[in-house]
Amino acid sequence: MKRPQSEMNFNKDFLTIEEAAAYCGVSVSHFTRERAEYRLGALFFMGKKLFRKSDLQAAIEKKSF
């Protein structure tokens, strides 16, 4: 079951793909489709794909006007 964005914990350094998409304000499918354009690499740890929150924030700031 998917957790609402309001219940997600963004106070950690690494986010799952669901959390990363929510942090960026997009759906998981959109995040997956567009992450290469933003050069967002993933780390794999214990079978989970994780994204650095600092990389996500940098990508958001880079694309902001």
Residue frames as a rotation matrix with the C-alpha (Angstrom) as fourth column:
MET 1
0.571 0.821 0.000 0.00
0.821 -0.571 0.000 0.00
0.000 0.000 -1.000 0.00
LYS 2
-0.191 -0.641 0.743 1.29
0.641 -0.655 -0.399 3.41
0.743 0.400 0.536 -0.99
ARG 3
-0.172 0.070 -0.983 1.88
0.898 -0.398 -0.186 5.94
-0.404 -0.915 0.006 1.79
PRO 4
0.839 0.454 0.302 0.54
0.532 -0.800 -0.277 9.47
0.116 0.393 -0.912 1.31
GLN 5
0.101 -0.850 0.518 3.23
0.420 -0.435 -0.796 12.08
0.902 0.297 0.313 0.70
SER 6
0.393 0.111 0.913 2.36
-0.598 -0.723 0.345 13.72
0.698 -0.682 -0.217 4.01
GLU 7
0.934 -0.014 0.356 3.49
-0.280 0.588 0.759 10.55
-0.220 -0.809 0.546 5.83
MET 8
0.680 -0.733 -0.015 6.79
0.502 0.481 -0.719 10.15
0.534 0.481 0.695 3.97
ASN 9
0.714 -0.537 -0.449 10.00
0.332 -0.304 0.893 10.80
-0.616 -0.787 -0.039 5.87
PHE 10
0.791 -0.448 0.416 12.17
0.293 -0.319 -0.901 13.22
0.537 0.835 -0.121 3.91
ASN 11
0.740 -0.511 0.437 14.52
-0.673 -0.566 0.477 13.69
0.004 -0.647 -0.763 6.89
LYS 12
0.515 -0.624 0.587 17.01
0.200 0.754 0.626 11.12
-0.833 -0.205 0.513 5.67
ASP 13
-0.194 -0.754 -0.628 19.90
-0.505 -0.472 0.722 11.24
-0.841 0.457 -0.289 3.21
PHE 14
-0.977 -0.143 -0.159 18.77
-0.211 0.535 0.818 8.45
-0.031 0.833 -0.552 0.89
LEU 15
-0.168 0.986 0.006 15.27
-0.744 -0.123 -0.657 8.01
-0.647 -0.115 0.754 -0.52
THR 16
-0.368 0.181 0.912 13.53
0.463 0.886 0.011 5.10
-0.807 0.426 -0.410 -2.21
ILE 17
-0.890 0.024 0.456 12.21
0.430 -0.290 0.855 5.67
0.152 0.957 0.247 -5.72
GLU 18
0.111 0.994 0.021 8.69
0.859 -0.106 0.501 6.31
0.500 -0.038 -0.865 -4.34
GLU 19
0.431 -0.023 -0.902 10.03
0.705 -0.616 0.352 8.83
-0.563 -0.788 -0.250 -1.84
ALA 20
-0.653 -0.743 -0.147 12.30
0.439 -0.530 0.725 10.45
-0.617 0.409 0.672 -4.45
ALA 21
-0.580 0.525 0.623 9.39
0.643 -0.174 0.746 10.92
0.500 0.833 -0.237 -6.85
ALA 22
0.497 0.801 -0.334 7.23
0.832 -0.329 0.447 12.39
0.249 -0.500 -0.830 -4.07
TYR 23
0.048 -0.588 -0.807 10.10
0.647 -0.597 0.474 14.69
-0.761 -0.545 0.352 -3.01
CYS 24
-0.906 -0.416 0.079 10.29
0.298 -0.494 0.817 15.96
-0.300 0.764 0.572 -6.59
GLY 25
-0.353 0.863 -0.362 6.52
-0.396 -0.488 -0.778 16.26
-0.848 -0.132 0.514 -6.81
VAL 26
-0.232 0.245 -0.941 6.04
-0.950 0.152 0.274 13.81
0.210 0.958 0.197 -9.67
SER 27
0.821 0.541 0.182 4.71
-0.561 0.824 0.082 10.29
-0.106 -0.170 0.980 -10.14
VAL 28
0.196 -0.749 0.633 7.03
-0.170 0.610 0.774 7.28
-0.966 -0.259 -0.008 -9.95
SER 29
0.433 -0.003 0.902 6.52
0.785 0.493 -0.375 6.59
-0.443 0.870 0.216 -13.67
HIS 30
0.950 -0.103 0.296 7.41
0.077 -0.839 -0.538 10.19
0.304 0.534 -0.789 -14.58
PHE 31
0.591 -0.769 0.244 10.45
-0.657 -0.284 0.698 10.12
-0.468 -0.573 -0.673 -12.27
THR 32
0.217 -0.481 0.849 11.64
0.257 0.867 0.426 6.85
-0.942 0.125 0.312 -13.83
ARG 33
0.645 0.138 0.752 11.16
0.756 0.027 -0.654 8.17
-0.110 0.990 -0.087 -17.35
GLU 34
0.867 -0.180 0.464 12.93
0.022 -0.918 -0.397 11.51
0.497 0.354 -0.792 -16.75
ARG 35
0.865 -0.499 -0.049 15.71
0.010 -0.080 0.997 10.67
-0.501 -0.863 -0.064 -14.29
ALA 36
0.208 -0.822 0.530 18.32
0.925 0.342 0.168 10.08
-0.320 0.455 0.831 -17.01
GLU 37
0.425 0.017 0.905 17.79
0.558 -0.792 -0.248 13.62
0.712 0.611 -0.346 -18.32
TYR 38
0.822 -0.062 0.566 18.64
-0.421 -0.736 0.531 14.97
0.383 -0.675 -0.631 -14.87
ARG 39
-0.043 -0.901 -0.431 21.53
-0.272 0.426 -0.863 12.51
0.961 0.080 -0.264 -14.48
LEU 40
0.206 0.215 0.955 20.14
-0.978 0.000 0.211 11.05
0.046 -0.977 0.210 -11.28
GLY 41
-0.365 -0.434 -0.823 22.02
-0.389 0.875 -0.288 7.88
0.846 0.215 -0.489 -10.58
ALA 42
0.723 0.642 0.256 20.82
-0.550 0.310 0.776 5.30
0.418 -0.701 0.577 -8.12
LEU 43
-0.555 -0.777 0.296 22.64
-0.807 0.416 -0.420 3.36
0.203 -0.472 -0.858 -5.45
PHE 44
0.349 0.637 -0.687 21.68
-0.344 0.769 0.539 -0.24
0.872 0.048 0.487 -4.82
PHE 45
-0.705 -0.520 0.481 21.70
-0.624 0.134 -0.770 -1.40
0.336 -0.843 -0.419 -1.22
MET 46
-0.831 0.324 0.453 20.14
-0.096 0.718 -0.689 -4.59
-0.548 -0.616 -0.566 0.10
GLY 47
-0.584 0.571 0.578 17.94
0.795 0.547 0.263 -4.95
-0.166 0.612 -0.773 -2.95
LYS 48
0.510 0.765 -0.393 16.65
0.658 -0.641 -0.394 -1.37
-0.554 -0.058 -0.831 -2.90
LYS 49
-0.130 -0.442 0.888 17.27
0.841 -0.523 -0.137 1.40
0.525 0.729 0.439 -5.40
LEU 50
0.389 0.181 -0.903 18.13
0.786 -0.577 0.222 4.55
-0.481 -0.796 -0.367 -3.44
PHE 51
0.275 -0.235 0.932 18.64
0.633 -0.686 -0.360 8.17
0.724 0.689 -0.040 -4.47
ARG 52
-0.609 -0.544 -0.578 20.64
0.793 -0.442 -0.420 10.82
-0.027 -0.714 0.700 -2.63
LYS 53
0.485 0.820 -0.303 18.37
0.817 -0.549 -0.177 13.59
-0.312 -0.162 -0.936 -1.45
SER 54
0.055 -0.545 -0.836 21.16
0.047 -0.835 0.548 16.11
-0.997 -0.070 -0.020 -2.07
ASP 55
-0.883 -0.333 0.330 21.31
0.307 0.123 0.944 15.02
-0.355 0.935 -0.007 -5.76
LEU 56
-0.100 0.935 0.340 17.56
0.988 0.054 0.142 15.49
0.114 0.350 -0.930 -6.08
GLN 57
0.546 0.290 -0.786 17.73
0.524 -0.850 0.051 18.95
-0.653 -0.440 -0.617 -4.50
ALA 58
-0.429 -0.788 -0.441 20.61
0.016 -0.495 0.869 19.96
-0.903 0.366 0.225 -6.80
ALA 59
-0.773 0.211 0.598 18.63
0.634 0.276 0.722 18.83
-0.013 0.938 -0.347 -9.86
ILE 60
0.328 0.939 -0.100 15.59
0.942 -0.333 -0.039 20.80
-0.070 -0.082 -0.994 -8.71
GLU 61
0.397 -0.226 -0.890 17.66
0.238 -0.911 0.337 23.93
-0.887 -0.345 -0.308 -8.12
LYS 62
-0.695 -0.714 0.082 19.49
0.214 -0.097 0.972 23.57
-0.686 0.693 0.220 -11.44
LYS 63
-0.604 0.541 0.585 16.20
0.760 0.169 0.628 23.46
0.241 0.824 -0.513 -13.38
SER 64
0.263 0.726 -0.635 14.59
0.837 -0.499 -0.224 26.32
-0.480 -0.473 -0.739 -11.43
PHE 65
0.088 -0.146 0.985 14.26
0.734 -0.659 -0.163 29.70
0.673 0.738 0.049 -13.05
